[in-house]
Amino acid sequence: MAPERTPFDQGRRAQIVFATKPTDFTKGLRTSILWQLIRFAVINLKMIRIIRKSHH
């Protein structure tokens, strides 16, 4: 006996079906240590700039 499907289950199934797959380039960026270090530095510089503005 199969359990009844709720509208929530059907919505989740639709989301899974239409989910986009990352391109090879996107996967490369996500796994690249160098790119992650660059993004980390950029975000930290932005935070430093915001903190400096708030202290003046």
mmCIF entry with sequence, helices, sheets and N, C-alpha, C, O atoms, coordinates in Angstrom:
data_MODEL
# 
_entry.id   MODEL 
# 
_entity.id                         1 
_entity.type                       polymer 
_entity.pdbx_number_of_molecules   1 
# 
_entity_poly.entity_id                      1 
_entity_poly.type                           'polypeptide(L)' 
_entity_poly.nstd_linkage                   no 
_entity_poly.nstd_monomer                   no 
_entity_poly.pdbx_seq_one_letter_code       MAPERTPFDQGRRAQIVFATKPTDFTKGLRTSILWQLIRFAVINLKMIRIIRKSHH 
_entity_poly.pdbx_seq_one_letter_code_can   MAPERTPFDQGRRAQIVFATKPTDFTKGLRTSILWQLIRFAVINLKMIRIIRKSHH 
_entity_poly.pdbx_strand_id                 A 
# 
loop_
_entity_poly_seq.entity_id 
_entity_poly_seq.num 
_entity_poly_seq.mon_id 
_entity_poly_seq.hetero 
1 1  MET n 
1 2  ALA n 
1 3  PRO n 
1 4  GLU n 
1 5  ARG n 
1 6  THR n 
1 7  PRO n 
1 8  PHE n 
1 9  ASP n 
1 10 GLN n 
1 11 GLY n 
1 12 ARG n 
1 13 ARG n 
1 14 ALA n 
1 15 GLN n 
1 16 ILE n 
1 17 VAL n 
1 18 PHE n 
1 19 ALA n 
1 20 THR n 
1 21 LYS n 
1 22 PRO n 
1 23 THR n 
1 24 ASP n 
1 25 PHE n 
1 26 THR n 
1 27 LYS n 
1 28 GLY n 
1 29 LEU n 
1 30 ARG n 
1 31 THR n 
1 32 SER n 
1 33 ILE n 
1 34 LEU n 
1 35 TRP n 
1 36 GLN n 
1 37 LEU n 
1 38 ILE n 
1 39 ARG n 
1 40 PHE n 
1 41 ALA n 
1 42 VAL n 
1 43 ILE n 
1 44 ASN n 
1 45 LEU n 
1 46 LYS n 
1 47 MET n 
1 48 ILE n 
1 49 ARG n 
1 50 ILE n 
1 51 ILE n 
1 52 ARG n 
1 53 LYS n 
1 54 SER n 
1 55 HIS n 
1 56 HIS n 
# 
_struct_asym.id          A 
_struct_asym.entity_id   1 
# 
loop_
_struct_conf.conf_type_id 
_struct_conf.id 
_struct_conf.pdbx_PDB_helix_id 
_struct_conf.beg_label_comp_id 
_struct_conf.beg_label_asym_id 
_struct_conf.beg_label_seq_id 
_struct_conf.pdbx_beg_PDB_ins_code 
_struct_conf.end_label_comp_id 
_struct_conf.end_label_asym_id 
_struct_conf.end_label_seq_id 
_struct_conf.pdbx_end_PDB_ins_code 
_struct_conf.beg_auth_comp_id 
_struct_conf.beg_auth_asym_id 
_struct_conf.beg_auth_seq_id 
_struct_conf.end_auth_comp_id 
_struct_conf.end_auth_asym_id 
_struct_conf.end_auth_seq_id 
_struct_conf.pdbx_PDB_helix_class 
_struct_conf.details 
_struct_conf.pdbx_PDB_helix_length 
HELX_P HELX_P1 AA1 PRO A 7  ? VAL A 17 ? PRO A 7  VAL A 17 1 ? 11 
HELX_P HELX_P2 AA2 ASP A 24 ? THR A 31 ? ASP A 24 THR A 31 1 ? 8  
HELX_P HELX_P3 AA3 ILE A 33 ? SER A 54 ? ILE A 33 SER A 54 1 ? 22 
# 
_struct_conf_type.id          HELX_P 
_struct_conf_type.criteria    ? 
_struct_conf_type.reference   ? 
# 
loop_
_atom_site.group_PDB 
_atom_site.id 
_atom_site.type_symbol 
_atom_site.label_atom_id 
_atom_site.label_alt_id 
_atom_site.label_comp_id 
_atom_site.label_asym_id 
_atom_site.label_entity_id 
_atom_site.label_seq_id 
_atom_site.pdbx_PDB_ins_code 
_atom_site.Cartn_x 
_atom_site.Cartn_y 
_atom_site.Cartn_z 
_atom_site.occupancy 
_atom_site.B_iso_or_equiv 
_atom_site.pdbx_formal_charge 
_atom_site.auth_seq_id 
_atom_site.auth_comp_id 
_atom_site.auth_asym_id 
_atom_site.auth_atom_id 
_atom_site.pdbx_PDB_model_num 
ATOM 1   N N  . MET A 1 1  ? 0.849  -1.180 0.000   1.00 0.00 ? 1  MET A N  1 
ATOM 2   C CA . MET A 1 1  ? 0.000  0.000  0.000   1.00 0.00 ? 1  MET A CA 1 
ATOM 3   C C  . MET A 1 1  ? 0.896  1.246  0.000   1.00 0.00 ? 1  MET A C  1 
ATOM 4   O O  . MET A 1 1  ? 1.685  1.440  0.925   1.00 0.00 ? 1  MET A O  1 
ATOM 5   N N  . ALA A 1 2  ? 0.781  2.071  -1.009  1.00 0.00 ? 2  ALA A N  1 
ATOM 6   C CA . ALA A 1 2  ? 1.610  3.273  -1.144  1.00 0.00 ? 2  ALA A CA 1 
ATOM 7   C C  . ALA A 1 2  ? 0.996  4.422  -0.350  1.00 0.00 ? 2  ALA A C  1 
ATOM 8   O O  . ALA A 1 2  ? -0.227 4.557  -0.304  1.00 0.00 ? 2  ALA A O  1 
ATOM 9   N N  . PRO A 1 3  ? 1.830  5.249  0.274   1.00 0.00 ? 3  PRO A N  1 
ATOM 10  C CA . PRO A 1 3  ? 1.297  6.391  1.015   1.00 0.00 ? 3  PRO A CA 1 
ATOM 11  C C  . PRO A 1 3  ? 0.711  7.422  0.054   1.00 0.00 ? 3  PRO A C  1 
ATOM 12  O O  . PRO A 1 3  ? 1.134  7.530  -1.097  1.00 0.00 ? 3  PRO A O  1 
ATOM 13  N N  . GLU A 1 4  ? -0.264 8.174  0.545   1.00 0.00 ? 4  GLU A N  1 
ATOM 14  C CA . GLU A 1 4  ? -0.883 9.207  -0.280  1.00 0.00 ? 4  GLU A CA 1 
ATOM 15  C C  . GLU A 1 4  ? 0.107  10.338 -0.532  1.00 0.00 ? 4  GLU A C  1 
ATOM 16  O O  . GLU A 1 4  ? 0.910  10.682 0.334   1.00 0.00 ? 4  GLU A O  1 
ATOM 17  N N  . ARG A 1 5  ? 0.036  10.901 -1.717  1.00 0.00 ? 5  ARG A N  1 
ATOM 18  C CA . ARG A 1 5  ? 0.897  12.035 -2.060  1.00 0.00 ? 5  ARG A CA 1 
ATOM 19  C C  . ARG A 1 5  ? 0.169  13.325 -1.699  1.00 0.00 ? 5  ARG A C  1 
ATOM 20  O O  . ARG A 1 5  ? -1.012 13.501 -1.999  1.00 0.00 ? 5  ARG A O  1 
ATOM 21  N N  . THR A 1 6  ? 0.882  14.190 -1.069  1.00 0.00 ? 6  THR A N  1 
ATOM 22  C CA . THR A 1 6  ? 0.313  15.488 -0.712  1.00 0.00 ? 6  THR A CA 1 
ATOM 23  C C  . THR A 1 6  ? 0.710  16.512 -1.777  1.00 0.00 ? 6  THR A C  1 
ATOM 24  O O  . THR A 1 6  ? 1.638  16.265 -2.547  1.00 0.00 ? 6  THR A O  1 
ATOM 25  N N  . PRO A 1 7  ? 0.025  17.653 -1.832  1.00 0.00 ? 7  PRO A N  1 
ATOM 26  C CA . PRO A 1 7  ? 0.442  18.704 -2.774  1.00 0.00 ? 7  PRO A CA 1 
ATOM 27  C C  . PRO A 1 7  ? 1.888  19.129 -2.539  1.00 0.00 ? 7  PRO A C  1 
ATOM 28  O O  . PRO A 1 7  ? 2.588  19.511 -3.477  1.00 0.00 ? 7  PRO A O  1 
ATOM 29  N N  . PHE A 1 8  ? 2.333  19.061 -1.284  1.00 0.00 ? 8  PHE A N  1 
ATOM 30  C CA . PHE A 1 8  ? 3.719  19.411 -0.977  1.00 0.00 ? 8  PHE A CA 1 
ATOM 31  C C  . PHE A 1 8  ? 4.674  18.473 -1.683  1.00 0.00 ? 8  PHE A C  1 
ATOM 32  O O  . PHE A 1 8  ? 5.671  18.914 -2.256  1.00 0.00 ? 8  PHE A O  1 
ATOM 33  N N  . ASP A 1 9  ? 4.380  17.176 -1.650  1.00 0.00 ? 9  ASP A N  1 
ATOM 34  C CA . ASP A 1 9  ? 5.239  16.192 -2.327  1.00 0.00 ? 9  ASP A CA 1 
ATOM 35  C C  . ASP A 1 9  ? 5.285  16.459 -3.825  1.00 0.00 ? 9  ASP A C  1 
ATOM 36  O O  . ASP A 1 9  ? 6.349  16.372 -4.438  1.00 0.00 ? 9  ASP A O  1 
ATOM 37  N N  . GLN A 1 10 ? 4.153  16.780 -4.412  1.00 0.00 ? 10 GLN A N  1 
ATOM 38  C CA . GLN A 1 10 ? 4.110  17.037 -5.846  1.00 0.00 ? 10 GLN A CA 1 
ATOM 39  C C  . GLN A 1 10 ? 4.901  18.296 -6.192  1.00 0.00 ? 10 GLN A C  1 
ATOM 40  O O  . GLN A 1 10 ? 5.564  18.338 -7.228  1.00 0.00 ? 10 GLN A O  1 
ATOM 41  N N  . GLY A 1 11 ? 4.842  19.312 -5.351  1.00 0.00 ? 11 GLY A N  1 
ATOM 42  C CA . GLY A 1 11 ? 5.605  20.537 -5.577  1.00 0.00 ? 11 GLY A CA 1 
ATOM 43  C C  . GLY A 1 11 ? 7.094  20.279 -5.497  1.00 0.00 ? 11 GLY A C  1 
ATOM 44  O O  . GLY A 1 11 ? 7.862  20.810 -6.299  1.00 0.00 ? 11 GLY A O  1 
ATOM 45  N N  . ARG A 1 12 ? 7.505  19.478 -4.549  1.00 0.00 ? 12 ARG A N  1 
ATOM 46  C CA . ARG A 1 12 ? 8.937  19.158 -4.421  1.00 0.00 ? 12 ARG A CA 1 
ATOM 47  C C  . ARG A 1 12 ? 9.417  18.380 -5.638  1.00 0.00 ? 12 ARG A C  1 
ATOM 48  O O  . ARG A 1 12 ? 10.528 18.595 -6.124  1.00 0.00 ? 12 ARG A O  1 
ATOM 49  N N  . ARG A 1 13 ? 8.585  17.486 -6.119  1.00 0.00 ? 13 ARG A N  1 
ATOM 50  C CA . ARG A 1 13 ? 8.973  16.709 -7.299  1.00 0.00 ? 13 ARG A CA 1 
ATOM 51  C C  . ARG A 1 13 ? 9.151  17.646 -8.490  1.00 0.00 ? 13 ARG A C  1 
ATOM 52  O O  . ARG A 1 13 ? 10.091 17.473 -9.266  1.00 0.00 ? 13 ARG A O  1 
ATOM 53  N N  . ALA A 1 14 ? 8.282  18.621 -8.651  1.00 0.00 ? 14 ALA A N  1 
ATOM 54  C CA . ALA A 1 14 ? 8.390  19.573 -9.755  1.00 0.00 ? 14 ALA A CA 1 
ATOM 55  C C  . ALA A 1 14 ? 9.667  20.394 -9.617  1.00 0.00 ? 14 ALA A C  1 
ATOM 56  O O  . ALA A 1 14 ? 10.321 20.688 -10.618 1.00 0.00 ? 14 ALA A O  1 
ATOM 57  N N  . GLN A 1 15 ? 10.026 20.766 -8.404  1.00 0.00 ? 15 GLN A N  1 
ATOM 58  C CA . GLN A 1 15 ? 11.247 21.533 -8.190  1.00 0.00 ? 15 GLN A CA 1 
ATOM 59  C C  . GLN A 1 15 ? 12.470 20.702 -8.576  1.00 0.00 ? 15 GLN A C  1 
ATOM 60  O O  . GLN A 1 15 ? 13.417 21.225 -9.163  1.00 0.00 ? 15 GLN A O  1 
ATOM 61  N N  . ILE A 1 16 ? 12.451 19.437 -8.257  1.00 0.00 ? 16 ILE A N  1 
ATOM 62  C CA . ILE A 1 16 ? 13.578 18.570 -8.572  1.00 0.00 ? 16 ILE A CA 1 
ATOM 63  C C  . ILE A 1 16 ? 13.700 18.402 -10.089 1.00 0.00 ? 16 ILE A C  1 
ATOM 64  O O  . ILE A 1 16 ? 14.807 18.418 -10.628 1.00 0.00 ? 16 ILE A O  1 
ATOM 65  N N  . VAL A 1 17 ? 12.587 18.242 -10.763 1.00 0.00 ? 17 VAL A N  1 
ATOM 66  C CA . VAL A 1 17 ? 12.601 18.030 -12.201 1.00 0.00 ? 17 VAL A CA 1 
ATOM 67  C C  . VAL A 1 17 ? 13.159 19.249 -12.923 1.00 0.00 ? 17 VAL A C  1 
ATOM 68  O O  . VAL A 1 17 ? 13.914 19.104 -13.884 1.00 0.00 ? 17 VAL A O  1 
ATOM 69  N N  . PHE A 1 18 ? 12.798 20.451 -12.472 1.00 0.00 ? 18 PHE A N  1 
ATOM 70  C CA . PHE A 1 18 ? 13.202 21.669 -13.158 1.00 0.00 ? 18 PHE A CA 1 
ATOM 71  C C  . PHE A 1 18 ? 14.443 22.323 -12.558 1.00 0.00 ? 18 PHE A C  1 
ATOM 72  O O  . PHE A 1 18 ? 14.765 23.461 -12.899 1.00 0.00 ? 18 PHE A O  1 
ATOM 73  N N  . ALA A 1 19 ? 15.132 21.628 -11.683 1.00 0.00 ? 19 ALA A N  1 
ATOM 74  C CA . ALA A 1 19 ? 16.353 22.184 -11.106 1.00 0.00 ? 19 ALA A CA 1 
ATOM 75  C C  . ALA A 1 19 ? 17.429 22.260 -12.185 1.00 0.00 ? 19 ALA A C  1 
ATOM 76  O O  . ALA A 1 19 ? 17.604 21.326 -12.968 1.00 0.00 ? 19 ALA A O  1 
ATOM 77  N N  . THR A 1 20 ? 18.148 23.386 -12.216 1.00 0.00 ? 20 THR A N  1 
ATOM 78  C CA . THR A 1 20 ? 19.201 23.530 -13.218 1.00 0.00 ? 20 THR A CA 1 
ATOM 79  C C  . THR A 1 20 ? 20.464 22.829 -12.741 1.00 0.00 ? 20 THR A C  1 
ATOM 80  O O  . THR A 1 20 ? 20.748 22.775 -11.545 1.00 0.00 ? 20 THR A O  1 
ATOM 81  N N  . LYS A 1 21 ? 21.207 22.301 -13.686 1.00 0.00 ? 21 LYS A N  1 
ATOM 82  C CA . LYS A 1 21 ? 22.473 21.659 -13.368 1.00 0.00 ? 21 LYS A CA 1 
ATOM 83  C C  . LYS A 1 21 ? 23.585 22.675 -13.571 1.00 0.00 ? 21 LYS A C  1 
ATOM 84  O O  . LYS A 1 21 ? 23.571 23.415 -14.554 1.00 0.00 ? 21 LYS A O  1 
ATOM 85  N N  . PRO A 1 22 ? 24.545 22.724 -12.662 1.00 0.00 ? 22 PRO A N  1 
ATOM 86  C CA . PRO A 1 22 ? 25.655 23.658 -12.857 1.00 0.00 ? 22 PRO A CA 1 
ATOM 87  C C  . PRO A 1 22 ? 26.507 23.250 -14.054 1.00 0.00 ? 22 PRO A C  1 
ATOM 88  O O  . PRO A 1 22 ? 26.684 22.066 -14.343 1.00 0.00 ? 22 PRO A O  1 
ATOM 89  N N  . THR A 1 23 ? 27.026 24.256 -14.736 1.00 0.00 ? 23 THR A N  1 
ATOM 90  C CA . THR A 1 23 ? 27.904 23.984 -15.875 1.00 0.00 ? 23 THR A CA 1 
ATOM 91  C C  . THR A 1 23 ? 29.267 23.515 -15.359 1.00 0.00 ? 23 THR A C  1 
ATOM 92  O O  . THR A 1 23 ? 29.550 23.592 -14.163 1.00 0.00 ? 23 THR A O  1 
ATOM 93  N N  . ASP A 1 24 ? 30.087 23.037 -16.261 1.00 0.00 ? 24 ASP A N  1 
ATOM 94  C CA . ASP A 1 24 ? 31.436 22.611 -15.879 1.00 0.00 ? 24 ASP A CA 1 
ATOM 95  C C  . ASP A 1 24 ? 32.233 23.791 -15.318 1.00 0.00 ? 24 ASP A C  1 
ATOM 96  O O  . ASP A 1 24 ? 33.016 23.635 -14.381 1.00 0.00 ? 24 ASP A O  1 
ATOM 97  N N  . PHE A 1 25 ? 32.019 24.981 -15.909 1.00 0.00 ? 25 PHE A N  1 
ATOM 98  C CA . PHE A 1 25 ? 32.711 26.182 -15.431 1.00 0.00 ? 25 PHE A CA 1 
ATOM 99  C C  . PHE A 1 25 ? 32.304 26.494 -13.982 1.00 0.00 ? 25 PHE A C  1 
ATOM 100 O O  . PHE A 1 25 ? 33.155 26.785 -13.140 1.00 0.00 ? 25 PHE A O  1 
ATOM 101 N N  . THR A 1 26 ? 31.001 26.431 -13.704 1.00 0.00 ? 26 THR A N  1 
ATOM 102 C CA . THR A 1 26 ? 30.504 26.694 -12.353 1.00 0.00 ? 26 THR A CA 1 
ATOM 103 C C  . THR A 1 26 ? 31.055 25.679 -11.361 1.00 0.00 ? 26 THR A C  1 
ATOM 104 O O  . THR A 1 26 ? 31.471 26.041 -10.261 1.00 0.00 ? 26 THR A O  1 
ATOM 105 N N  . LYS A 1 27 ? 31.056 24.413 -11.751 1.00 0.00 ? 27 LYS A N  1 
ATOM 106 C CA . LYS A 1 27 ? 31.613 23.375 -10.870 1.00 0.00 ? 27 LYS A CA 1 
ATOM 107 C C  . LYS A 1 27 ? 33.091 23.630 -10.606 1.00 0.00 ? 27 LYS A C  1 
ATOM 108 O O  . LYS A 1 27 ? 33.581 23.423 -9.496  1.00 0.00 ? 27 LYS A O  1 
ATOM 109 N N  . GLY A 1 28 ? 33.793 24.084 -11.642 1.00 0.00 ? 28 GLY A N  1 
ATOM 110 C CA . GLY A 1 28 ? 35.212 24.389 -11.484 1.00 0.00 ? 28 GLY A CA 1 
ATOM 111 C C  . GLY A 1 28 ? 35.436 25.515 -10.492 1.00 0.00 ? 28 GLY A C  1 
ATOM 112 O O  . GLY A 1 28 ? 36.339 25.442 -9.659  1.00 0.00 ? 28 GLY A O  1 
ATOM 113 N N  . LEU A 1 29 ? 34.613 26.564 -10.576 1.00 0.00 ? 29 LEU A N  1 
ATOM 114 C CA . LEU A 1 29 ? 34.753 27.679 -9.634  1.00 0.00 ? 29 LEU A CA 1 
ATOM 115 C C  . LEU A 1 29 ? 34.451 27.237 -8.206  1.00 0.00 ? 29 LEU A C  1 
ATOM 116 O O  . LEU A 1 29 ? 35.123 27.660 -7.266  1.00 0.00 ? 29 LEU A O  1 
ATOM 117 N N  . ARG A 1 30 ? 33.453 26.396 -8.047  1.00 0.00 ? 30 ARG A N  1 
ATOM 118 C CA . ARG A 1 30 ? 33.060 25.939 -6.705  1.00 0.00 ? 30 ARG A CA 1 
ATOM 119 C C  . ARG A 1 30 ? 34.135 25.082 -6.055  1.00 0.00 ? 30 ARG A C  1 
ATOM 120 O O  . ARG A 1 30 ? 34.241 25.045 -4.829  1.00 0.00 ? 30 ARG A O  1 
ATOM 121 N N  . THR A 1 31 ? 34.924 24.399 -6.855  1.00 0.00 ? 31 THR A N  1 
ATOM 122 C CA . THR A 1 31 ? 35.930 23.500 -6.290  1.00 0.00 ? 31 THR A CA 1 
ATOM 123 C C  . THR A 1 31 ? 37.343 24.068 -6.350  1.00 0.00 ? 31 THR A C  1 
ATOM 124 O O  . THR A 1 31 ? 38.285 23.421 -5.893  1.00 0.00 ? 31 THR A O  1 
ATOM 125 N N  . SER A 1 32 ? 37.507 25.268 -6.905  1.00 0.00 ? 32 SER A N  1 
ATOM 126 C CA . SER A 1 32 ? 38.827 25.867 -7.050  1.00 0.00 ? 32 SER A CA 1 
ATOM 127 C C  . SER A 1 32 ? 39.255 26.580 -5.764  1.00 0.00 ? 32 SER A C  1 
ATOM 128 O O  . SER A 1 32 ? 38.604 27.525 -5.319  1.00 0.00 ? 32 SER A O  1 
ATOM 129 N N  . ILE A 1 33 ? 40.329 26.124 -5.192  1.00 0.00 ? 33 ILE A N  1 
ATOM 130 C CA . ILE A 1 33 ? 40.847 26.744 -3.967  1.00 0.00 ? 33 ILE A CA 1 
ATOM 131 C C  . ILE A 1 33 ? 41.287 28.182 -4.243  1.00 0.00 ? 33 ILE A C  1 
ATOM 132 O O  . ILE A 1 33 ? 41.042 29.071 -3.428  1.00 0.00 ? 33 ILE A O  1 
ATOM 133 N N  . LEU A 1 34 ? 41.924 28.412 -5.368  1.00 0.00 ? 34 LEU A N  1 
ATOM 134 C CA . LEU A 1 34 ? 42.385 29.764 -5.708  1.00 0.00 ? 34 LEU A CA 1 
ATOM 135 C C  . LEU A 1 34 ? 41.206 30.732 -5.801  1.00 0.00 ? 34 LEU A C  1 
ATOM 136 O O  . LEU A 1 34 ? 41.266 31.831 -5.248  1.00 0.00 ? 34 LEU A O  1 
ATOM 137 N N  . TRP A 1 35 ? 40.137 30.338 -6.495  1.00 0.00 ? 35 TRP A N  1 
ATOM 138 C CA . TRP A 1 35 ? 38.965 31.209 -6.632  1.00 0.00 ? 35 TRP A CA 1 
ATOM 139 C C  . TRP A 1 35 ? 38.325 31.460 -5.267  1.00 0.00 ? 35 TRP A C  1 
ATOM 140 O O  . TRP A 1 35 ? 37.885 32.577 -4.994  1.00 0.00 ? 35 TRP A O  1 
ATOM 141 N N  . GLN A 1 36 ? 38.267 30.459 -4.419  1.00 0.00 ? 36 GLN A N  1 
ATOM 142 C CA . GLN A 1 36 ? 37.684 30.625 -3.090  1.00 0.00 ? 36 GLN A CA 1 
ATOM 143 C C  . GLN A 1 36 ? 38.516 31.598 -2.255  1.00 0.00 ? 36 GLN A C  1 
ATOM 144 O O  . GLN A 1 36 ? 37.959 32.398 -1.503  1.00 0.00 ? 36 GLN A O  1 
ATOM 145 N N  . LEU A 1 37 ? 39.833 31.537 -2.378  1.00 0.00 ? 37 LEU A N  1 
ATOM 146 C CA . LEU A 1 37 ? 40.694 32.478 -1.648  1.00 0.00 ? 37 LEU A CA 1 
ATOM 147 C C  . LEU A 1 37 ? 40.486 33.909 -2.140  1.00 0.00 ? 37 LEU A C  1 
ATOM 148 O O  . LEU A 1 37 ? 40.465 34.849 -1.346  1.00 0.00 ? 37 LEU A O  1 
ATOM 149 N N  . ILE A 1 38 ? 40.333 34.066 -3.450  1.00 0.00 ? 38 ILE A N  1 
ATOM 150 C CA . ILE A 1 38 ? 40.078 35.404 -3.998  1.00 0.00 ? 38 ILE A CA 1 
ATOM 151 C C  . ILE A 1 38 ? 38.752 35.944 -3.483  1.00 0.00 ? 38 ILE A C  1 
ATOM 152 O O  . ILE A 1 38 ? 38.684 37.092 -3.044  1.00 0.00 ? 38 ILE A O  1 
ATOM 153 N N  . ARG A 1 39 ? 37.708 35.145 -3.527  1.00 0.00 ? 39 ARG A N  1 
ATOM 154 C CA . ARG A 1 39 ? 36.388 35.590 -3.044  1.00 0.00 ? 39 ARG A CA 1 
ATOM 155 C C  . ARG A 1 39 ? 36.445 35.906 -1.541  1.00 0.00 ? 39 ARG A C  1 
ATOM 156 O O  . ARG A 1 39 ? 35.843 36.879 -1.087  1.00 0.00 ? 39 ARG A O  1 
ATOM 157 N N  . PHE A 1 40 ? 37.161 35.094 -0.784  1.00 0.00 ? 40 PHE A N  1 
ATOM 158 C CA . PHE A 1 40 ? 37.317 35.318 0.649   1.00 0.00 ? 40 PHE A CA 1 
ATOM 159 C C  . PHE A 1 40 ? 37.967 36.673 0.898   1.00 0.00 ? 40 PHE A C  1 
ATOM 160 O O  . PHE A 1 40 ? 37.522 37.434 1.758   1.00 0.00 ? 40 PHE A O  1 
ATOM 161 N N  . ALA A 1 41 ? 39.019 36.972 0.144   1.00 0.00 ? 41 ALA A N  1 
ATOM 162 C CA . ALA A 1 41 ? 39.716 38.253 0.307   1.00 0.00 ? 41 ALA A CA 1 
ATOM 163 C C  . ALA A 1 41 ? 38.807 39.416 -0.055  1.00 0.00 ? 41 ALA A C  1 
ATOM 164 O O  . ALA A 1 41 ? 38.788 40.423 0.653   1.00 0.00 ? 41 ALA A O  1 
ATOM 165 N N  . VAL A 1 42 ? 38.058 39.299 -1.138  1.00 0.00 ? 42 VAL A N  1 
ATOM 166 C CA . VAL A 1 42 ? 37.168 40.385 -1.569  1.00 0.00 ? 42 VAL A CA 1 
ATOM 167 C C  . VAL A 1 42 ? 36.096 40.645 -0.516  1.00 0.00 ? 42 VAL A C  1 
ATOM 168 O O  . VAL A 1 42 ? 35.821 41.797 -0.177  1.00 0.00 ? 42 VAL A O  1 
ATOM 169 N N  . ILE A 1 43 ? 35.495 39.588 -0.003  1.00 0.00 ? 43 ILE A N  1 
ATOM 170 C CA . ILE A 1 43 ? 34.453 39.751 1.013   1.00 0.00 ? 43 ILE A CA 1 
ATOM 171 C C  . ILE A 1 43 ? 35.036 40.376 2.276   1.00 0.00 ? 43 ILE A C  1 
ATOM 172 O O  . ILE A 1 43 ? 34.404 41.243 2.881   1.00 0.00 ? 43 ILE A O  1 
ATOM 173 N N  . ASN A 1 44 ? 36.233 39.949 2.683   1.00 0.00 ? 44 ASN A N  1 
ATOM 174 C CA . ASN A 1 44 ? 36.856 40.522 3.869   1.00 0.00 ? 44 ASN A CA 1 
ATOM 175 C C  . ASN A 1 44 ? 37.178 42.001 3.677   1.00 0.00 ? 44 ASN A C  1 
ATOM 176 O O  . ASN A 1 44 ? 36.999 42.796 4.600   1.00 0.00 ? 44 ASN A O  1 
ATOM 177 N N  . LEU A 1 45 ? 37.653 42.379 2.487   1.00 0.00 ? 45 LEU A N  1 
ATOM 178 C CA . LEU A 1 45 ? 37.925 43.790 2.221   1.00 0.00 ? 45 LEU A CA 1 
ATOM 179 C C  . LEU A 1 45 ? 36.647 44.623 2.276   1.00 0.00 ? 45 LEU A C  1 
ATOM 180 O O  . LEU A 1 45 ? 36.659 45.751 2.771   1.00 0.00 ? 45 LEU A O  1 
ATOM 181 N N  . LYS A 1 46 ? 35.559 44.076 1.775   1.00 0.00 ? 46 LYS A N  1 
ATOM 182 C CA . LYS A 1 46 ? 34.274 44.784 1.848   1.00 0.00 ? 46 LYS A CA 1 
ATOM 183 C C  . LYS A 1 46 ? 33.851 44.974 3.303   1.00 0.00 ? 46 LYS A C  1 
ATOM 184 O O  . LYS A 1 46 ? 33.377 46.045 3.681   1.00 0.00 ? 46 LYS A O  1 
ATOM 185 N N  . MET A 1 47 ? 34.025 43.934 4.116   1.00 0.00 ? 47 MET A N  1 
ATOM 186 C CA . MET A 1 47 ? 33.657 44.036 5.531   1.00 0.00 ? 47 MET A CA 1 
ATOM 187 C C  . MET A 1 47 ? 34.526 45.055 6.246   1.00 0.00 ? 47 MET A C  1 
ATOM 188 O O  . MET A 1 47 ? 34.023 45.836 7.054   1.00 0.00 ? 47 MET A O  1 
ATOM 189 N N  . ILE A 1 48 ? 35.814 45.062 5.963   1.00 0.00 ? 48 ILE A N  1 
ATOM 190 C CA . ILE A 1 48 ? 36.722 46.028 6.589   1.00 0.00 ? 48 ILE A CA 1 
ATOM 191 C C  . ILE A 1 48 ? 36.298 47.442 6.245   1.00 0.00 ? 48 ILE A C  1 
ATOM 192 O O  . ILE A 1 48 ? 36.277 48.318 7.110   1.00 0.00 ? 48 ILE A O  1 
ATOM 193 N N  . ARG A 1 49 ? 35.955 47.671 4.963   1.00 0.00 ? 49 ARG A N  1 
ATOM 194 C CA . ARG A 1 49 ? 35.528 48.998 4.535   1.00 0.00 ? 49 ARG A CA 1 
ATOM 195 C C  . ARG A 1 49 ? 34.251 49.433 5.272   1.00 0.00 ? 49 ARG A C  1 
ATOM 196 O O  . ARG A 1 49 ? 34.147 50.583 5.700   1.00 0.00 ? 49 ARG A O  1 
ATOM 197 N N  . ILE A 1 50 ? 33.306 48.544 5.416   1.00 0.00 ? 50 ILE A N  1 
ATOM 198 C CA . ILE A 1 50 ? 32.052 48.864 6.106   1.00 0.00 ? 50 ILE A CA 1 
ATOM 199 C C  . ILE A 1 50 ? 32.317 49.149 7.582   1.00 0.00 ? 50 ILE A C  1 
ATOM 200 O O  . ILE A 1 50 ? 31.750 50.088 8.140   1.00 0.00 ? 50 ILE A O  1 
ATOM 201 N N  . ILE A 1 51 ? 33.160 48.359 8.212   1.00 0.00 ? 51 ILE A N  1 
ATOM 202 C CA . ILE A 1 51 ? 33.468 48.544 9.638   1.00 0.00 ? 51 ILE A CA 1 
ATOM 203 C C  . ILE A 1 51 ? 34.189 49.865 9.855   1.00 0.00 ? 51 ILE A C  1 
ATOM 204 O O  . ILE A 1 51 ? 33.900 50.579 10.815  1.00 0.00 ? 51 ILE A O  1 
ATOM 205 N N  . ARG A 1 52 ? 35.116 50.192 8.979   1.00 0.00 ? 52 ARG A N  1 
ATOM 206 C CA . ARG A 1 52 ? 35.837 51.479 9.099   1.00 0.00 ? 52 ARG A CA 1 
ATOM 207 C C  . ARG A 1 52 ? 34.865 52.649 8.989   1.00 0.00 ? 52 ARG A C  1 
ATOM 208 O O  . ARG A 1 52 ? 34.978 53.617 9.741   1.00 0.00 ? 52 ARG A O  1 
ATOM 209 N N  . LYS A 1 53 ? 33.916 52.573 8.065   1.00 0.00 ? 53 LYS A N  1 
ATOM 210 C CA . LYS A 1 53 ? 32.935 53.651 7.915   1.00 0.00 ? 53 LYS A CA 1 
ATOM 211 C C  . LYS A 1 53 ? 32.083 53.804 9.176   1.00 0.00 ? 53 LYS A C  1 
ATOM 212 O O  . LYS A 1 53 ? 31.708 54.920 9.538   1.00 0.00 ? 53 LYS A O  1 
ATOM 213 N N  . SER A 1 54 ? 31.784 52.719 9.829   1.00 0.00 ? 54 SER A N  1 
ATOM 214 C CA . SER A 1 54 ? 30.905 52.792 10.996  1.00 0.00 ? 54 SER A CA 1 
ATOM 215 C C  . SER A 1 54 ? 31.629 53.338 12.228  1.00 0.00 ? 54 SER A C  1 
ATOM 216 O O  . SER A 1 54 ? 30.981 53.789 13.173  1.00 0.00 ? 54 SER A O  1 
ATOM 217 N N  . HIS A 1 55 ? 32.954 53.304 12.229  1.00 0.00 ? 55 HIS A N  1 
ATOM 218 C CA . HIS A 1 55 ? 33.703 53.780 13.386  1.00 0.00 ? 55 HIS A CA 1 
ATOM 219 C C  . HIS A 1 55 ? 34.030 55.276 13.305  1.00 0.00 ? 55 HIS A C  1 
ATOM 220 O O  . HIS A 1 55 ? 34.617 55.823 14.238  1.00 0.00 ? 55 HIS A O  1 
ATOM 221 N N  . HIS A 1 56 ? 33.667 55.932 12.227  1.00 0.00 ? 56 HIS A N  1 
ATOM 222 C CA . HIS A 1 56 ? 33.976 57.354 12.080  1.00 0.00 ? 56 HIS A CA 1 
ATOM 223 C C  . HIS A 1 56 ? 32.768 58.212 12.226  1.00 0.00 ? 56 HIS A C  1 
ATOM 224 O O  . HIS A 1 56 ? 32.865 59.436 12.128  1.00 0.00 ? 56 HIS A O  1 
# 
